[in-house]
Structure formats: structure tokens, C-alpha cells
Amino acid sequence: MTYRIPWNKSRLIGQKPPLKPKEIWSLRIRLQLAGMTRDVAMFNLALDSKLRGCDLVRLRVQDVCRAEAVATRASILQRKTHRPVQFEISDAARDAVAAWLELRRPQPDSFLFPGRQRDHHLSERQYARIVKRWVACIGLDPCRYGTHSLRRTKATLIYKRTKNVRAIQLLLGHSKLESTVRYLGIDVDDALEIAEQIDL
């Protein structure tokens, strides 16, 4: 009888943690100082859009631009759920994307983040490797963080400030509220903390 080694042996599994505000600023500054225009644009847009990696790498220039300017809001159809989701694009992300577009001068229907092969977008695997390099450069363990860490970061920060699960559900494009609750890791302590803030 042969013994098969489990695929996840010695690997960290489960939800990837979001980045903390100081880690966001540290990473953003590191990328800017290194002159990594594409990575700065990708990082800022990943945080703002809260998109899955599969959707982020497939963004086209026309998805985020209106009349040759980077839009303040965008909407795409999610690949996993086939449901539309809208997202905001902050000033920092707009400036970063504009700098990247100025450098490349792409056509409107071109992929925003092209891959090595012509007419192909950056692959999800390439994006995952890039994210691991990012977190490693600020001293974080790349095994603990991944592309989903970026998707969860802004959603988690919004939840901590507002405790509005329904708003997070809409921003993430989840079809069920239960999915959002699990995604944010909301537990009984969170619920009690919210209840304690209400005086009758």
C-alpha cells in the first residue's frame, strides 16, 4: 500500500490576512521609491477595486478610463459569479494608473496589465508571485499572504470603521450575506461589541 502525501502538508491554509494600514503605506512607498510604475498602479487598484485576482488581471484600459482619463468609478462582470460589481478608484490609484498608461500608451481595448505574450493579460500565477514579492520586501511572510489579502484589505478596514456588513457585501459582489460574514471573519465578539454601543 502506497502512502500519498497530502497536497497541503506543511502549508498554511485558510484565509489570507488583510494588510494593516502601516503595511499598506510601507509597501506603497517601497514600490514608488523603486520606480515600479506598473506595480504601484496594480497595488493601488487591487486595494480599491477589491477584485479577485482573476478579475484584476483581465481588466482592460476601457474598464477604468473614460474619455482618456481614469474614471472615479468602474464596473465589471465578475468571472466567478457572472454578477456585476462596481468599485471606486481613489485619487492615489487614478494617479498611479494614469502614470502607467502614460508610460505604455495602450489602446482602449488593451489589457491594463499585459503579460509576456502579445495580446495576453498577466496570468493569475504571475500576479500571485508579484504579490508574494511585494509582501516579502516589507518583511512579511509570503506564505501567509496572497492576492486575496489585497481583496480583503479595504473591505476589512471599511467594516472596522462602519460595521456595515451589507455595504461590504455589495462592494465585494457577494450574493449571500453569510458569505460576507465568513469572509470578514465576524464572530460573536464583534456582534457583542456592536450591541454594546447601542443604548436604549
N, C-alpha and C positions, 0 to 999 in steps of 0.2 A: 504494500500500500504506500503510495507516494503522498507526501505531505506538502500541500500548497501553502506558500507564504501569503498571508492576506495582503491585498494591494495597499492598505493603509497602515501597515506595520511601521511603527516609529514615526509616522507622520502626524502632524497636528491637523485634526479635522474639526468640523463645526464652523460656526460663523466667524468671519474675519472681523476683528475690531475696527471701529472707525478711527480716523486720525483725530488727535486733540488739536485745539487752536494753535498752541505753540509749535506743534509738529507741522501744521499747515504752513505757518509763516516761515519756519526754518527751511522747509523743503522748497517753497516758492522762491525765497531769496537765494538759496543754493543754485537753483536752476537758472535764475536770472543772471547771477554773477558768472555762471559758466557760459552764458550766451547761447543757451539751448532754446532757441525761439520756438521750435515745434513742441518741445516738451512742456514749456511754460503754457502754451496755448492748450495743449491736451490736458494738462493737470488742472488748470482753471476751469476748463469746460467740463471735465469729468465731475468736479465738485459741484458746479452749478446745475448741470443737467440731471444729475442723479441717475444717469442711464446705465444699463448693464453694458458690459464690455462689448458684447456682440452688436449693440446698437450704436455705441460711441464710435467704433472703428468704421462703421458703414455710413456715417454722416457725410453728406455732400455739401459743397460750398453753398448751394442754393437753399439748403435746410436752415442755415444760420445767417444768411445775408439777404438784405432787401435793398434793391437799387444800389448795389456796390458798397453798401455799408453793413456792418454787423448789426443784426437786429437785437432788440432788448428782450424779445421772447421768441421762442420757436416751438414747433410741434412736429412730432414724428409718429409713425406707426411702429409699435414695438414688435420686434421679431418673434419673441417668445409667446406673447399673448394676443398679438394681432389687434391690440387696442391702442387708440391714440393717447399720447401723453404730451403735455405741454411743460415747458421749463423756461425759467428766466435766465438771462445771460447778464451777469454783473458787469460793472464798468471795467474791473480788472480783467475779466475774461474777454470782454469785447476788445480791449486794447491789445491783449495777447494774441487773439485770433487775427485781428487786423494786421499786426506786425508779421505774423506767419504768412498771411495772404499776400502782403506786400513783397515778401521775400520770394514767394513762389509764382505769383501771378497766374493762378489756375483758371480754368473755365468754370462757369457756374455749375455744370453737371459733374465736375471732377470730384473725386473723394477728397474730403478735407485733410485726412491723414493717409496719404498713399503708401503702399507697401513697396517692396523692392521690385516687383514685377510691374510692367507697364499696365495701366488700366485696372489695377487691383488695389484694394484698400489694405491698410496694415492688418495683419492677421490678429486674431484674438490671442494666440500664443505669444506673438511678438509684443503685444500690448501688456500681457501679463509679465513678461520678462522685464519690460521697461519699468513697470510699477515696482517690481522687486528691486531693481537697481536704485530707484528713487528712494525707497524706504531704507535701503542699506546705506545710502550716502549720508543719512542723518542719524545713523547708529541704531536703527530699529532692526528687529529680527525679520528678514524677508520671508521666513517660513510662516510667520504669524499673520502677515498682511498680504492682501491681494487686490485685484481690481474691484472686488465687492466692498473693500474697505472705503474706497473713494465714493462708491454709490451710497454707502451708509452714512458717510461723514456729515454732510449738510442736513440730511434727514434727522439724524440723531441730535444735532445742535438745535434744530428748529423745535424738535419735540421737547428738549430740556427747557427751552425758553417758554413754549406755549402750552405744552401738554395736550396739544390738539392732534389726536390720532387720525381723525377724519381728513384733516389737511394733508398729513403725511401720506395717507392712502392715495389721495388724488395726485400728489406730487410724484409718487413712486409708480403710479399706474397699476396698483393692485386692485384686483376685482373683489377681494374679500377683506373685510376689516380684520378678521382673525389673522390673515397673512401679515398684515402690517404690525399687529401686536406682537406676533412671534418674531418678526424681522427686527423690531426695535428692542426686543428682549424685555418688554414691560412685564413686571411681576407685581406681586401683592404689595410690596413696599412702595412701589410707585403709586399704586392706586390709593393706598392709605395716606401717602404724602399729599396727594391732590385733595383727598377728603378733609384732611386736617386744615387746609387753607380756607375751607368754607365754614363760615359761622352763620347759624340760623337764629 
